[in-house]
Amino acid sequence: MSERKVITVMLTSAAATEAAGAALARAVVNAEQACIYLRGELGAGKTTFARGFLAGLGHAGRVPSPTYTLVEPYDVAGRRVWHLDLYRLGDGAELEYLGLDEMAGPGGLLLIEWPERGLNYLPGDDLLIELKVIPEGRSLAITPRSGVGKAILRALDI
């Protein structure tokens, strides 16, 4: 089986963005832990992707953007998923008070929006998800950044 380096997908609607998130969730199920960075401009669909990811794991409740709370925890599929939004972060050092070491531990899944605002304080990413607004809707690029990320991409059906 060949290694896939980057997967690029065109998304024509919010439903397609959620479906891509759900597909990634199905691929992540066998990873012991994973850290996923979500990059894109305002309105690119990062939270919509995260909503689909959580639904793909079986979460049926509301998935608000954690813009003001910084982090929203979810217990789903026997795992702890942490959804972080660092858009309003003033300084990456503020992350030291969130307990990232515990979040990134065994069994943890991290979805981190706006990771560039805390790069020196975040765990390394296994996958980089980049969403861009294009005339046709959105483009989605998934780049593996570790062995875990490569294994997830091999399991991805998108």
C-alpha positions in Angstrom: 0.0 0.0 0.0 1.5 3.4 -1.0 1.7 6.3 1.4 -0.6 9.1 0.7 1.1 12.4 1.4 -1.7 15.0 1.1 -5.4 14.5 0.4 -7.2 17.4 -1.2 -11.0 17.4 -1.5 -13.5 20.0 -2.8 -16.4 20.7 -0.5 -19.5 22.3 -2.0 -21.6 22.7 1.2 -21.6 22.7 5.0 -23.0 19.1 4.8 -20.0 18.0 2.7 -17.7 19.6 5.2 -19.4 17.7 8.0 -19.2 14.5 6.0 -15.5 15.0 5.6 -15.1 15.4 9.3 -17.2 12.3 10.0 -15.0 10.3 7.5 -11.9 11.4 9.4 -13.4 10.4 12.7 -14.0 6.9 11.3 -10.3 6.7 10.3 -9.2 8.0 13.7 -11.1 5.4 15.7 -8.1 3.0 15.9 -5.5 5.6 16.9 -4.7 5.5 20.6 -4.4 9.3 20.6 -4.2 12.0 18.0 -3.7 15.8 17.7 -5.3 17.5 14.7 -4.7 21.1 13.8 -7.5 22.9 11.9 -6.3 25.9 9.9 -8.3 28.3 7.8 -9.5 31.9 7.7 -12.7 33.0 9.5 -15.7 31.2 8.0 -13.6 28.5 6.3 -15.5 25.7 8.0 -13.2 24.6 10.9 -16.0 24.3 13.5 -18.3 22.7 10.9 -15.6 20.1 10.2 -15.2 19.6 14.0 -19.0 19.1 14.3 -18.9 16.4 11.6 -15.9 14.8 13.3 -17.7 14.5 16.6 -20.9 13.3 14.9 -18.8 10.7 13.1 -17.6 9.4 16.5 -21.3 9.2 17.7 -21.8 12.5 19.5 -25.4 13.5 19.0 -25.5 16.8 21.0 -24.7 20.4 20.2 -21.2 21.3 19.1 -20.6 25.0 19.8 -17.6 26.9 18.7 -15.2 27.1 21.7 -14.1 30.7 20.7 -15.0 32.1 24.1 -14.4 29.1 26.3 -11.2 28.1 24.5 -11.9 24.4 25.0 -15.0 22.1 24.9 -14.6 18.6 26.2 -16.6 15.7 24.9 -16.9 12.1 26.1 -17.8 10.0 23.0 -17.1 6.5 21.8 -15.3 5.7 25.0 -12.8 8.5 24.5 -12.2 12.1 25.5 -12.2 14.6 22.7 -11.0 18.1 23.3 -12.1 20.8 20.8 -9.9 24.0 21.2 -10.3 27.3 19.5 -7.3 29.6 20.0 -8.6 32.5 18.0 -8.9 34.8 21.0 -5.7 33.7 22.7 -3.5 36.7 23.5 -0.3 34.8 24.1 0.5 31.1 23.7 1.8 31.0 27.3 -1.9 31.2 28.4 -2.2 27.5 27.3 -0.1 26.4 30.2 -3.2 26.8 32.4 -5.4 24.5 30.3 -3.7 21.2 31.2 -2.7 20.3 27.6 -0.5 17.5 28.9 -3.5 15.7 30.3 -5.5 16.3 27.1 -2.8 15.0 24.9 -2.4 11.8 27.0 -3.4 8.2 26.1 -6.9 8.0 24.6 -7.1 11.7 24.0 -8.1 13.3 20.7 -7.4 17.0 20.2 -9.0 19.2 17.5 -7.3 22.6 17.6 -8.6 25.5 15.6 -6.1 28.4 15.1 -3.1 26.4 16.2 -0.7 29.1 14.9 -1.7 31.2 17.9 -0.1 28.7 20.4 2.5 26.8 18.4 5.3 26.8 20.9 3.0 25.5 23.6 1.0 22.9 21.8 1.7 19.2 21.3 2.9 18.4 17.8 0.1 17.7 15.3 -0.5 14.3 13.7 -2.6 15.8 11.0 -2.9 19.2 9.6 -6.3 20.1 8.1 -6.4 23.2 6.0 -9.8 24.6 4.9 -9.9 27.4 2.2 -12.8 29.4 0.8 -12.9 29.0 -2.9 -15.5 30.1 -5.5 -16.9 26.6 -5.7 -17.2 26.3 -1.9 -14.3 25.1 0.2 -11.2 23.1 -0.4 -9.9 20.7 2.2 -6.3 19.6 2.4 -5.2 16.9 4.9 -1.5 16.5 5.5 0.0 13.7 7.8 2.6 15.1 10.1 3.6 11.9 12.0 3.4 8.2 11.9 0.0 8.3 13.5 -1.1 10.8 10.9 0.1 8.5 8.1 -1.8 5.6 9.6 -5.0 7.6 9.9 -4.7 8.7 6.2 -4.3 5.0 5.2 -7.6 4.3 6.9 -9.4 7.3 5.5 -12.2 6.7 3.0 -12.9 10.1 1.5 
